[in-house]
Amino acid sequence: MMKATRLEEGNTSKAPVPIRSNKGISVIDLVLRLVGIAGTMGAAISMGTNEQTLPFFTRFVQFSAEYDDFRSFRLFVIVNAIVCAYFVLTIPLSIVHIMRSVARGTRILLIIIDTVMLALLTAGASAAASIVYLAHNGNSSTNWLPVCQQYGDFCQGASGSLIGSFGAIVVFILLILLGAMALSRQSKRRL
């Protein structure tokens, strides 16, 4: 009779819960952050050095297209540089998570800031993608002609830099999911 009341009061068993390490998740986190550095740095450098000059009638009259002619492309370069710097600054935290896999506060902080950086990067990449789309296809309603027929190298450079940025967006999504998975493993240990 006494044992039945203890169970009803909510006593739990004292059997040890198997501890699963988050070291594997932390190593993947570090590798993804390095991939994110490569993607955002490559996108910023590719767009920042993107330009093309076309001669018109003579070599003295020329038309040129540069990334800073478009505010969306400037935003794209700045956002990718900010996110690249953020990735670099979070590398030490990823290393700390490998050595000390029970760090809970820093994981929560990283998830929150990763989400903010994901939103920032998505906004910058989407703004640039809209301009690249207009450059490739034009808009007949507003009489915008596609300019990629004349500025093919410029458009290819802009499109290529978008790949690195959208790759970093995927990296952020994976980082947020991995951080949440590591936190859920930690909470299971404490129960």
ABEGO torsion letter per residue (X at the ends): XAAAAAAAAGBBBABBBBBBBAAAAAAAAAAAAAAAAAAAAAAAAAAAABBBBBBBGBAABBBBBBAAABAAAAAAAAAAAAAAAAAAAAAAAAAAAAABAABAAAAAAAAAAAAAAAAAAAAAAAAAAAAAAAAAAEBAAAGBBBAAAABAAAAAAAAAAAAAAAAAAAAAAAAAAAAAAAAAAAAAAAX
